[in-house]
Each structure stands twice: as structure tokens, then as C-alpha cells.
Amino acid sequence: MSELDKGSKIRRKAGRASSTGRPDSGAGGSQGARGRTRSAPTEDDAAQRTQAEALYDRFAERSRELFETSQEKGRDAFEKAMEVARAQLAAAGEFTAEQGEAFKKYLERDLEQTAEDFRALGQEAEERLHPSRVGAGALSSLARLLHATGRTMVSLSQRAEETLAYQTGEITTAGTLTCSACGQTVQLKATGHVPPCPSCHGTRFRKSY
């Protein structure tokens, strides 16, 4: 269970194969990789998940705003911006301290993955992730940040591949998730929770844009 799920009591939605929130077929729930039956999600579960996703977008945008008003423009400055955003939004009662820590961890990883794509794809990534093309949400905030800082943030982002793994139940930006076990891809069209793999029910993914 992820840190965020503990803080907000959000349950994983079984069989969710895309950002549309549709579960796998079957009225009685689905079988997981180890044969456990997952119960169908309730309306309350869906509402809590949607709320958490919206809060993550809010946290990402507030972090970007604070970073852009800062005199410094390096990685340390963004770390400070995230911490201030976390403290402000937690103090305002928008999420718990535990949720805030989870959001910060997710945003650090999403920034690293976005910067990695900028490094690997160069001009193609800059065009694909241009703020005018990615719509709203946390991915838009990260795209705007990276375009505003040029190559500075990209060159400062260097993390090992294993730290860029995405686990079922965690929140991430829009993008393509690839199951580490079977290679099945899942497309998230907006900020959302990482689902279990619709093919093998795996829970670990790589990501790209």
C-alpha cells in the first residue's frame, strides 16, 4: 500500500486499464496475480481518488509558481519550492502531512522522468511536451517549468532507472506506462492512479511520454 493510500484511505481500483476509470469486465470482481479477488470500486472510492488526483495537480502547480518567483533556478530551489508548497497546502487543510510527503515524492519522480525524456529525445521531447500541447494538470506544470529553465533542470536531473519505477496505487502525470513484467502498455490521458497491469496484473511500471 502506498503512502498516499494510507493518508487518504483511497483504495486501489481493481482492473483499471486506463485513465477512463473503467474496470476489467466481470460483475463479481477480478482475480489478481496471486489469485486474490478484488472487490468492485464504490462511488466513494472513485470520488476520493479523483480528489487526490486533483490535489496532486494543485501541488504541482503551486510548486512551479513558487519556483518561478525564486531567485535561484536550480534543483535545490525546486526542492525548496516543493517543501513550501507542501507546508502551505497542508496548513490550509487541503491535504494531510502524510499525503503531502507522498505528493512530494511523486512529483520529484515525475520531474526526473520528464527531464530524462528531455535528455533522451532532445528536440522531439521539447515539441511533444510543449506546454501548449499537454493540456492542464501536473504534466503541464512540469513542462512549463522545464521549458522556462532551458537545459538547467534537465542537466541536473540524474537518477538511477530503478528510482523511476511506478507502482500500482501511486499517482502520476499523464503518459504511457509499460509493465515491467510483460511489456503491456497503459495510457494515462491525465493525472491518475497507476492501475494494475490489465494483462498480467503486475504492479510495477516504467514510464514515457
C-alpha positions in Angstrom: 0.0 0.0 0.0 1.4 3.4 -1.0 1.9 6.3 1.4 -0.9 8.3 -0.2 -3.4 5.4 0.2 -2.6 5.3 3.9 -3.1 9.0 4.3 -6.4 9.4 2.4 -7.9 5.9 2.7 -8.0 5.6 -1.0 -8.4 2.0 -2.1 -6.9 0.7 -5.3 -9.4 0.4 -8.2 -9.3 -3.2 -9.5 -8.7 -3.8 -13.1 -8.4 -0.2 -14.1 -6.7 -0.3 -17.5 -6.8 3.4 -18.5 -7.4 6.9 -17.2 -11.1 6.5 -18.0 -11.6 4.5 -14.8 -13.3 1.5 -16.4 -12.6 -1.7 -14.6 -12.0 -5.1 -16.3 -15.1 -7.0 -17.3 -16.8 -9.3 -14.8 -19.5 -8.4 -12.4 -18.0 -10.2 -9.4 -14.6 -8.5 -9.3 -11.3 -9.7 -10.9 -8.6 -12.1 -9.9 -5.1 -10.6 -9.1 -1.8 -12.1 -10.0 -1.9 -14.3 -6.8 -5.5 -15.3 -7.1 -6.9 -12.8 -4.7 -10.4 -11.4 -5.6 -10.6 -7.6 -5.8 -13.9 -6.1 -5.0 -15.5 -3.6 -7.3 -14.8 0.0 -6.5 -17.5 2.1 -4.9 -18.6 5.6 -5.9 -16.9 6.9 -2.7 -13.6 5.2 -3.7 -13.8 6.9 -7.1 -14.6 10.3 -5.6 -11.6 10.0 -3.2 -9.3 9.0 -6.0 -10.4 11.9 -8.2 -9.9 14.3 -5.3 -6.4 13.1 -4.6 -5.5 13.4 -8.3 -6.8 17.0 -8.3 -4.8 17.8 -5.2 -1.6 16.4 -6.8 -2.2 18.7 -9.8 -2.7 21.6 -7.4 0.5 20.8 -5.5 2.5 20.6 -8.8 1.2 23.9 -10.0 1.9 25.6 -6.6 5.4 24.2 -6.6 6.0 25.6 -10.1 4.7 29.0 -9.1 6.9 29.2 -6.1 9.9 28.1 -8.1 9.3 30.7 -10.8 9.3 33.5 -8.2 12.5 32.3 -6.7 15.8 34.0 -7.5 17.5 30.6 -7.8 16.6 28.3 -10.7 18.4 25.0 -9.8 17.4 21.7 -8.4 17.8 22.8 -4.8 15.4 25.7 -5.5 12.7 23.4 -6.8 13.2 21.2 -3.7 12.6 24.2 -1.5 9.5 25.2 -3.6 8.0 21.8 -3.2 8.6 21.9 0.5 7.0 25.3 0.9 4.0 24.3 -1.3 3.6 21.1 0.8 3.6 23.1 4.0 1.3 25.8 2.7 -1.3 23.4 1.4 -1.2 21.2 4.4 -1.6 24.2 6.7 -4.6 25.2 4.6 -6.1 21.8 5.3 -6.1 20.7 1.6 -4.3 17.5 2.5 -2.6 15.8 5.4 1.1 16.0 6.2 1.4 12.3 5.1 -0.3 13.0 1.8 1.9 16.0 1.2 5.0 13.9 1.7 3.7 11.3 -0.8 2.8 14.1 -3.3 6.4 15.5 -3.0 7.9 12.1 -3.7 5.7 11.6 -6.7 6.4 15.0 -8.1 10.2 14.5 -7.7 9.9 11.3 -9.6 7.7 12.8 -12.3 10.1 15.7 -12.8 13.0 13.2 -13.1 11.1 11.1 -15.7 10.2 14.2 -17.7 13.7 15.5 -17.6 15.0 12.1 -18.6 12.8 12.2 -21.7 14.1 15.7 -22.5 17.6 14.4 -22.3 17.0 11.2 -24.4 14.7 12.7 -27.1 16.1 16.2 -27.3 14.1 18.4 -29.7 11.4 15.8 -30.2 10.6 15.8 -26.4 10.6 19.6 -26.4 8.0 19.6 -29.1 6.0 16.7 -27.7 6.0 18.1 -24.2 5.4 21.7 -25.1 3.0 23.3 -22.6 0.6 24.2 -25.3 0.2 20.5 -26.3 0.0 18.7 -23.0 -3.2 20.3 -21.6 -3.8 21.0 -17.9 -2.6 19.1 -14.8 0.7 18.3 -13.3 2.4 17.4 -16.6 1.6 20.9 -17.9 3.3 22.3 -14.7 6.4 20.2 -15.2 6.6 21.0 -19.0 6.3 24.7 -18.3 9.0 24.5 -15.6 11.4 22.6 -17.9 10.8 24.9 -20.8 11.3 28.0 -18.6 14.6 26.8 -17.2 16.1 25.6 -20.5 18.6 22.8 -20.0 19.4 23.7 -16.4 16.9 21.4 -14.7 17.4 18.7 -17.3 21.1 18.5 -16.8 20.7 18.5 -13.0 18.3 15.5 -13.0 20.3 12.3 -12.9 18.7 9.3 -11.1 19.1 5.6 -11.5 16.5 3.8 -13.5 15.2 1.8 -10.5 14.2 5.0 -8.8 11.9 5.9 -11.7 9.7 2.8 -11.2 6.0 3.4 -10.8 3.9 1.2 -8.5 0.2 0.4 -8.7 -1.8 2.8 -6.4 0.6 5.7 -6.8 -0.3 9.0 -8.5 1.4 10.2 -11.6 1.1 12.6 -14.5 -0.3 11.8 -18.0 1.9 9.4 -20.0 2.5 5.9 -21.1 3.1 3.2 -18.5 4.8 0.0 -19.6 4.5 -3.1 -17.4 7.9 -4.3 -16.2 6.8 -7.9 -16.2 5.0 -8.3 -19.5 5.5 -5.1 -21.6 1.8 -4.3 -21.7 1.3 -0.5 -22.1 -1.4 1.6 -20.3 -2.1 5.1 -21.5 -3.0 7.8 -18.9 -4.5 10.7 -20.6 -4.5 12.9 -17.5 -3.1 12.8 -13.9 -4.3 9.5 -12.4 -3.5 6.5 -10.2 -1.3 3.8 -11.6 -3.5 0.8 -12.3 -2.6 -2.9 -12.1 -1.4 -4.3 -15.5 -4.5 -5.3 -17.4 -2.7 -8.2 -18.9 -0.7 -9.9 -16.1 -1.9 -7.9 -13.1 1.7 -6.7 -12.5 2.2 -3.7 -10.2 5.5 -2.2 -11.4 5.9 0.0 -14.5 8.3 2.2 -16.4 7.0 5.4 -17.9 7.5 7.5 -21.0 5.7 10.4 -22.8 
